[in-house]
Amino acid sequence: MTIMVMPMTLAFAPVLPLPGDHDWIRAALDGPGGLAGLSPAYGPHLARAVAGLELATLMGLAEGQGPAQAVTLYRLWLVAHPVGPSAGAARYNLGIALRANGDVAAAAEAFDLALRAHPGLWQAHLARGLALEAAGDAAGAVAAWRAALPPAEAQRELQTQLARVLEDQGQLSPAIVALTAALRIDPDQPDLVQHLVHDRQRIAAWPPQATGVPGLDDELAADLCGPLAALAMHDDPARQARICAAWIARKVPSAPERLAPPAGYAHDRIRIGYLSSDFCRHAMSYLMAEVFERHDRTRFAVHGFCTSPEDGSDIRIRVRAGFDRFELIRELNDAAAARLIRAAEIDVLIDLNGLTRGARLGILRWRPAPVQATYLGFIGPVPLPELDWNLCDAVAVPPGTDCSPPPLRIAGCFQANDSRVPVLPQVSRAGEGLPEGAMVYACMSHHYKISHDLFAAWCRIIRSVPGAVLWLIDDNTESRAALTARWVAAGLAPARLIFAPRTDPERYRARLTLADLFLDTTPYNAGTIASDALRMGLPVLTLAGRAFAARMGASLLTAIGLPECIATDLGDYELRAVAFGCEPGRLARTRAHLAGGAWARTLGDSAGFTRRLEAALEQVVLRP
């Protein structure tokens, strides 16, 4: 490999000029024999003239001259300016000229002096190594290049911080490059592995655990993928629980004290506390707002403990108004927040985050309430010792399923919903870029939930249904490009894969009415989005797996009375999807069922759901 090192201009502070005649120097350079042919009598005059040049002017004069003349100019200038960063730049360029003139030993010495004047000049390390290598000193070259490298710890930390900011900005591929670089330095960094695997999921880089990092095999990466990625990667409740428990062990230390009385309180009304960072414009609030409002105040007092940002949204205003007491604890540390909850004597504290962004599990470790449960925010295991229950239902978590914490089953479907009729804008297929008359299969879930096998099944479904199209959310540019490439590789026309831009909640719901069948993801099913689809009259086809997240769709469809939309394996899923596309009568019957008010009677019955939730909580409340 040949590395070319060229003269460089560095932005150092200019040196004050001494009296000199630039034109005279130019004449000397251009005269017969150049500087070498100059009469010795003019030597002192030349030295004074060169010394009076600014460094940038000197470099301009030296550029384009032969290396011998450049050596003379830089040496003359350095006699008058032997120290400082500007001297470092001049010595660096002197070394370039010496090497070009064939004097590699003197070049190496010049680069060494450049580094003494300007230690941060990594280019001098590189050039010095090349000069030493040319002089036959390979060991010296290696040492010079190693000296230019920052310590491994610094490199690792720099790459980590770079990855963090890039990921926050949505620049996922550059973030992956930085994460990979940090892990190549030290593969034993579980937090970085977690981000790397999930970022690969997000851009549809399959399999996401194939990181290519030496010392990090695929199976280990799959175990270090983190809680959210685990739901989309593993349909195994026990494996999910191990992954989540390892994450908790790293991230959430135990507290030194347990605050609540183990036997509970003697209250006339049960005090329910809801803890969340999502009391704002978030799917959880849209699902739960009416539950907060509908709790029976003759039997329950309802408290909100909020770590959410103040976003000023209508849903935040509504949520706040739905509580009897609403405490802002975002600025409190875990201990202070836990003591505030303990002072309120909450009987049952319900965490609405689980292992999602913004979770404050450290508060729960202080056990500020005698009974603590997790619900809705994270549809999977939250194996925190201080959590007593995971609110679910008998379809989503059948008897005998490994569940941590233990299941507390709500009769019917576990998912809360808001019965208010939304005001929706007018939409049309033409306005959304969809073909009129075509069978439109849709999935508006995040792309990290899409796996290689599932997407391959979708390709086969579209190929089997003449004229059908697949309508996906435009999640991010990288995943869109990756999915499109795989689509074309499967022999499908690009026009049959359509991406919907993100939009506001009202238009998003309205757009669902334009599709014919919602294709659910697996093993991490759609939750809120599937419920919204059913509400809008759009049938959902799901695949019932083993884990809680893989059975959300089955729970929703069982509750609404559409068992024919629940597949048992991927082959069955494909057959049902194709049948809906090729048998108009089947699709029409399913849509007619939804059009007959099924959602309002079942999933949309917020009053009934709240009573069933309350009944479940009454089973576990403690009284002295």
Secondary structure, DSSP 4 states (H G I P E B T S, - for coil): -----------PPPPPPPS--HHHHHHHHHSTTGGGGS-GGGHHHHHHHHHTS-HHHHHHHHTTS-HHHHHHHHHHHHHH--SSHHHHHHHHHHHHHHHHTT-HHHHHHHHHHHHHH-TT-HHHHHHHHHHHHHTT-HHHHHHHHHHHSPPHHHHHHHHHHHHHHHHHTT-HHHHHHHHHHHHHH-S--HHHHHHHHHHHHHTT-SSTT----TT--HHHHHHTS-HHHHHHH---HHHHHHHHHHHHHHH-PPPS---S-TT----SSEEEEEEES-SSSSHHHHHHHHHHHHS-TTTEEEEEEE-------HHHHHHHHTSSEEEE-TTS-HHHHHHHHHHTT-SEEEES-TTSTT--HHHHHT--SSEEEE-SSSSS----TT--EEEE-TTTS-TT---SS-EEEPSS-S-----SPP------TTTTTPPTTS-EEEE-S-GGG--HHHHHHHHHHHHHSTT-EEEEE---HHHHHHHHHHHHHTT--GGGEEEEPP--HHHHHHHHTT-SEEE--SSS--SHHHHHHHHTT--EEEE--SSSTTSHHHHHHHHHT-GGGEESSHHHHHHHHHHHHH-HHHHHHHHHHHHTTHHHHTTT-HHHHHHHHHHHHHHH----
